[in-house]
């Protein structure tokens, strides 16, 4: 039984607590939050111990996993200190996305985890659905042939208007991670952004991409769409076939070039994903499975390196917009592989 502590238990952190509590191979033993009332509420609900001091928690409890769901500016500025503290304590760590809204801090976290030889992953949960697994399987077996293009759309309604780059840094770790999951490393980007009326954040974006493989891609993203609309669409095409994923997990369709028959896979609430929040359960289950299987840190799925690579793309897209749509090189992580 793996013992888990959750740091930051407001909103998303409550989901972390819930899914670790429900998993048969983990026990939630501690929760930590600067707001004691919030931490105590979760501690009482799940029969865990309440803390407001992370160092004290790590000194007092026997813990295998630290799950970090703090937020901050652009949903990422409060990740650095608890991540570094947990890594220094030798714990396996899962951090919410974005890994950080500060690229230097993100790089430092990934480097420190590698030095300490601990497992460090991120909650890039959109890839943990049966439809994405099927697409990855078809790519790896060669059914698509050589990849040619990838198109992605991720649009939701979020009226929050914290900073100029809130939309880019808070939302698009998901979309770009899915694109990298299928297409590999991204080499160059060019972006254009606009604002809806009365907006401060650049709330709608269009990003052109060139992958290291030579494939090309495009991302459309917005915080200005209705919550009644499907939020995500993904299309991946090669010289032998093409697939589409509708609304994260709802429908998967593969279109082979040389056959009339299509391969269609629908999500079943009995065996697939019943709601969007189930993607969290899938992501945590994969993390727990890999820890129990003693998977080496460098082979973890949706790793800290993956999260960093995503942030490098986001920062390059921001620089492109700041430079009137100039094409920007994306810094590559040495020895990085896509899991």
C-alpha positions as CSV (number, residue, x, y, z in Angstrom):
1,X,0.0,0.0,0.0
2,X,1.5,3.3,-1.1
3,X,1.1,6.2,1.4
4,X,0.1,9.5,-0.2
5,X,0.0,13.2,0.9
6,X,-1.8,15.9,-1.0
7,X,-0.5,19.5,-0.8
8,X,-3.0,22.1,-1.7
9,X,-6.6,21.0,-1.2
10,X,-8.7,23.6,-2.8
11,X,-10.8,22.6,-5.8
12,X,-8.4,20.4,-7.9
13,X,-6.7,19.2,-4.7
14,X,-10.0,17.8,-3.5
15,X,-10.1,15.6,-6.6
16,X,-6.6,14.4,-5.8
17,X,-7.7,13.4,-2.3
18,X,-10.8,11.7,-3.7
19,X,-9.1,9.5,-6.3
20,X,-6.2,8.5,-4.1
21,X,-8.7,7.5,-1.4
22,X,-10.6,5.4,-3.9
23,X,-7.6,3.6,-5.4
24,X,-7.1,0.2,-3.8
25,X,-3.3,0.5,-3.8
26,X,-3.0,3.9,-2.1
27,X,-3.9,5.3,1.3
28,X,-4.2,9.1,1.8
29,X,-2.4,9.6,5.1
30,X,-1.9,13.4,5.2
31,X,-3.1,16.7,3.6
32,X,-1.4,20.0,3.8
33,X,-2.7,23.5,3.0
34,X,-1.9,27.0,4.2
35,X,-5.5,27.4,5.1
36,X,-5.9,25.2,8.1
37,X,-9.7,25.0,7.9
38,X,-9.5,23.7,4.3
39,X,-6.9,21.1,5.2
40,X,-8.8,20.0,8.3
41,X,-12.0,19.5,6.2
42,X,-10.2,17.1,3.9
43,X,-8.4,15.4,6.8
44,X,-11.7,14.7,8.5
45,X,-13.3,13.5,5.3
46,X,-10.6,10.9,4.5
47,X,-9.3,10.0,8.0
48,X,-5.9,11.7,7.3
49,X,-3.7,14.0,9.3
50,X,-4.0,17.7,8.8
51,X,-0.9,20.0,8.3
52,X,-0.2,23.6,7.4
53,X,3.6,23.1,7.3
54,X,5.0,20.9,4.5
55,X,8.4,20.4,6.3
56,X,6.6,19.2,9.4
57,X,4.4,16.9,7.5
58,X,7.4,15.3,5.7
59,X,9.3,14.9,9.0
60,X,6.3,13.4,10.8
61,X,4.7,11.1,8.3
62,X,5.8,8.0,6.4
63,X,5.0,9.0,2.8
64,X,5.7,7.5,-0.6
65,X,3.9,10.0,-2.9
66,X,3.5,13.7,-2.6
67,X,0.7,15.1,-4.9
68,X,0.9,18.8,-5.4
69,X,-2.2,20.7,-6.4
70,X,-1.3,24.2,-5.3
71,X,-2.2,27.0,-7.7
72,X,-1.0,30.7,-7.7
73,X,-0.6,33.0,-10.6
74,X,-1.6,31.4,-13.9
75,X,-2.3,28.3,-11.9
76,X,1.4,27.5,-11.6
77,X,3.4,30.0,-9.5
78,X,3.0,28.1,-6.2
79,X,4.4,24.8,-7.4
80,X,8.1,25.4,-7.2
81,X,8.7,25.3,-3.4
82,X,6.6,22.3,-2.5
83,X,7.9,20.3,-5.5
84,X,11.5,21.1,-4.6
85,X,10.9,20.2,-0.9
86,X,9.3,16.9,-1.7
87,X,12.0,16.0,-4.2
88,X,14.7,16.8,-1.7
89,X,12.9,14.5,0.7
90,X,13.2,11.7,-1.9
91,X,9.5,11.3,-2.5
92,X,7.8,10.5,-5.8
93,X,6.0,13.6,-6.9
94,X,2.9,14.4,-9.1
95,X,2.4,18.1,-9.8
96,X,-0.6,19.8,-11.3
97,X,-0.2,21.4,-14.7
98,X,1.3,23.8,-15.6
99,X,4.5,22.5,-14.0
100,X,5.2,26.2,-13.5
101,X,4.4,29.5,-15.1
102,X,8.1,30.4,-14.7
103,X,10.2,28.5,-17.3
104,X,13.4,28.8,-15.2
105,X,11.7,27.2,-12.2
106,X,10.3,24.5,-14.4
107,X,13.7,23.6,-15.7
108,X,15.2,23.6,-12.2
109,X,12.5,21.2,-10.9
110,X,13.1,18.7,-13.7
111,X,16.9,18.9,-13.3
112,X,16.6,18.4,-9.6
113,X,14.3,15.4,-9.9
114,X,16.8,13.8,-12.3
115,X,19.7,14.5,-9.9
116,X,17.8,13.0,-7.0
117,X,16.6,10.0,-9.1
118,X,12.9,10.4,-8.0
119,X,9.9,9.9,-10.1
120,X,8.4,13.3,-11.1
121,X,5.3,13.5,-13.2
122,X,2.5,16.0,-14.1
123,X,-1.3,15.7,-14.2
124,X,-1.5,15.9,-18.0
125,X,-4.7,14.0,-17.9
126,X,-6.1,14.5,-21.4
127,X,-3.8,11.8,-22.8
128,X,-5.1,9.2,-20.4
129,X,-8.2,8.1,-22.3
130,X,-8.9,5.0,-24.3
131,X,-9.2,7.0,-27.5
132,X,-5.7,8.5,-27.1
133,X,-4.3,5.0,-26.3
134,X,-5.8,3.7,-29.5
135,X,-4.4,6.5,-31.6
136,X,-0.9,5.9,-30.1
137,X,-1.2,2.2,-30.8
138,X,-2.0,2.9,-34.5
139,X,0.9,5.3,-34.9
140,X,3.4,2.9,-33.3
141,X,2.2,-0.1,-35.4
142,X,2.6,2.0,-38.6
143,X,-1.1,2.2,-39.6
144,X,-0.8,5.9,-40.2
145,X,2.5,5.6,-42.1
146,X,4.7,8.7,-41.9
147,X,3.0,11.5,-39.9
148,X,2.2,14.5,-42.0
149,X,0.0,16.8,-39.9
150,X,-1.7,17.2,-36.5
151,X,-4.6,19.6,-35.8
152,X,-5.8,20.4,-32.3
153,X,-8.6,22.5,-30.9
154,X,-9.1,23.2,-27.2
155,X,-11.8,25.7,-26.3
156,X,-13.6,26.3,-23.1
157,X,-15.3,29.2,-21.3
158,X,-13.1,30.8,-18.6
159,X,-14.0,34.3,-17.6
160,X,-10.9,34.7,-15.3
161,X,-8.6,37.4,-16.6
162,X,-5.6,37.4,-14.3
163,X,-2.7,38.1,-16.6
164,X,-1.9,38.6,-20.3
165,X,-0.7,35.0,-20.6
166,X,-3.2,33.2,-18.3
167,X,-4.9,31.4,-21.1
168,X,-1.7,30.2,-22.7
169,X,0.0,29.0,-19.5
170,X,-3.0,27.6,-17.6
171,X,-4.9,25.8,-20.4
172,X,-2.5,24.7,-23.2
173,X,-0.3,22.3,-21.3
174,X,-3.1,19.9,-22.1
175,X,-3.5,20.5,-25.8
176,X,0.2,20.7,-26.5
177,X,0.9,17.6,-24.5
178,X,-1.6,15.6,-26.5
179,X,0.0,16.9,-29.7
180,X,3.5,15.9,-28.5
181,X,2.1,12.5,-27.3
182,X,1.2,11.7,-30.9
183,X,3.7,13.7,-32.9
184,X,6.9,13.9,-30.8
185,X,9.0,16.9,-30.1
186,X,8.1,20.3,-31.5
187,X,10.9,22.2,-33.1
188,X,9.5,25.6,-34.2
189,X,6.3,27.6,-33.6
190,X,4.6,30.7,-35.0
191,X,1.7,32.2,-33.1
192,X,-1.0,34.8,-33.4
193,X,-3.3,35.9,-30.6
194,X,-6.4,38.0,-30.1
195,X,-8.6,39.2,-27.2
196,X,-12.3,39.0,-26.8
197,X,-14.0,42.3,-25.9
198,X,-13.0,43.7,-22.4
199,X,-10.3,41.0,-22.0
200,X,-6.9,41.5,-20.6
201,X,-5.6,38.0,-21.3
202,X,-4.8,37.0,-24.9
203,X,-7.8,34.7,-24.8
204,X,-7.8,33.2,-28.3
205,X,-4.7,31.8,-30.0
206,X,-3.6,30.3,-33.3
207,X,-0.3,28.4,-33.3
208,X,1.5,26.8,-36.2
209,X,4.0,24.1,-35.4
210,X,6.8,22.2,-37.0
211,X,7.7,18.8,-35.4
212,X,11.2,17.4,-35.2
213,X,9.9,14.6,-37.4
214,X,9.1,17.0,-40.2
215,X,5.4,16.8,-39.6
216,X,3.4,20.1,-39.3
217,X,0.6,21.0,-37.0
218,X,-1.8,23.7,-35.9
219,X,-3.5,24.5,-32.5
220,X,-6.5,26.7,-32.1
221,X,-7.3,27.6,-28.5
222,X,-9.8,29.9,-26.7
223,X,-11.1,30.8,-23.3
224,X,-14.2,32.5,-24.9
225,X,-16.4,29.5,-26.0
226,X,-19.6,28.3,-24.4
227,X,-19.5,25.5,-21.9
228,X,-22.2,23.8,-23.9
229,X,-19.8,23.1,-26.8
230,X,-17.4,20.2,-27.1
231,X,-14.1,21.3,-25.7
232,X,-11.5,19.4,-27.6
233,X,-10.9,17.9,-31.1
234,X,-7.7,16.2,-32.4
235,X,-6.8,15.0,-35.8
236,X,-3.6,13.1,-36.7
237,X,-2.8,12.2,-40.3
238,X,-0.1,10.2,-42.1
239,X,0.5,9.0,-45.6
240,X,-1.4,5.8,-44.9
241,X,-4.3,6.9,-42.7
242,X,-5.8,9.5,-40.4
243,X,-7.7,9.5,-37.1
244,X,-9.9,11.9,-35.3
245,X,-10.7,12.1,-31.5
246,X,-13.9,14.1,-30.7
247,X,-14.3,15.8,-27.4
248,X,-11.3,14.4,-25.5
249,X,-12.7,10.8,-25.2
250,X,-16.2,10.5,-26.7
251,X,-15.5,9.2,-30.2
252,X,-12.4,7.8,-32.0
253,X,-12.4,7.2,-35.8
254,X,-9.6,5.9,-38.0
255,X,-9.8,6.5,-41.7
256,X,-7.3,4.2,-43.7
257,X,-6.4,5.6,-47.1
258,X,-6.8,2.4,-49.1
259,X,-9.9,0.8,-47.6
260,X,-13.6,1.8,-47.4
261,X,-14.0,0.4,-43.9
262,X,-13.5,2.8,-41.0
263,X,-12.4,1.8,-37.5
264,X,-14.7,3.5,-35.0
265,X,-14.4,3.3,-31.2
266,X,-17.0,4.9,-29.0
267,X,-16.5,5.6,-25.3
268,X,-18.7,3.5,-23.1
269,X,-19.5,4.8,-19.6
270,X,-19.4,1.1,-18.5
271,X,-15.8,0.5,-19.6
272,X,-14.3,3.8,-20.7
273,X,-14.6,7.3,-19.2
274,X,-17.9,8.2,-17.6
275,X,-17.1,11.9,-17.2
276,X,-14.2,14.3,-17.7
277,X,-13.1,13.9,-14.1
278,X,-12.5,10.2,-14.7
279,X,-9.5,11.3,-16.7
280,X,-7.9,12.2,-13.3
281,X,-8.6,8.6,-12.1
282,X,-6.9,7.2,-15.2
283,X,-3.9,9.4,-14.8
284,X,-3.4,8.6,-11.1
285,X,-3.9,4.9,-11.7
286,X,-1.2,5.0,-14.3
287,X,1.2,6.8,-12.0
288,X,0.5,4.3,-9.2
289,X,0.9,1.4,-11.5
290,X,4.3,2.6,-12.7
291,X,5.5,3.2,-9.1
292,X,4.4,-0.3,-8.0
293,X,6.1,-1.7,-11.1
294,X,9.3,0.2,-10.2
295,X,9.5,1.9,-13.5
296,X,12.7,4.1,-13.7
297,X,12.1,7.8,-13.3
298,X,13.2,8.5,-16.9
299,X,10.5,6.2,-18.3
300,X,7.5,7.7,-16.5
301,X,4.5,8.6,-18.5
302,X,3.5,12.3,-18.7
303,X,6.7,13.1,-16.8
304,X,8.1,16.3,-15.5
305,X,10.2,16.4,-18.7
306,X,7.1,16.2,-20.8
307,X,5.5,19.0,-18.8
308,X,8.7,21.1,-19.2
309,X,8.7,20.4,-22.9
310,X,5.2,21.7,-23.2
311,X,6.0,24.9,-21.3
312,X,9.0,25.4,-23.6
313,X,6.5,25.4,-26.6
314,X,4.2,27.8,-24.7
315,X,6.9,30.2,-24.0
316,X,8.2,30.1,-27.6
317,X,4.6,30.8,-28.8
318,X,4.4,33.8,-26.4
319,X,7.7,35.1,-27.8
320,X,6.4,34.6,-31.4
321,X,3.4,36.8,-30.6
322,X,5.5,39.4,-28.9
323,X,7.6,39.5,-32.1
324,X,4.7,40.0,-34.6
325,X,4.3,36.3,-35.5
326,X,8.0,35.5,-36.0
327,X,9.0,31.9,-36.2
328,X,10.6,30.8,-32.9
329,X,12.8,27.8,-32.1
330,X,11.7,25.7,-29.2
331,X,14.5,24.7,-26.8
332,X,14.9,20.9,-26.8
333,X,15.4,18.9,-23.6
334,X,18.6,16.8,-23.9
335,X,18.0,13.0,-24.2
336,X,14.2,13.6,-23.9
337,X,11.9,10.8,-25.1
338,X,8.1,10.8,-25.5
339,X,6.3,8.3,-23.3
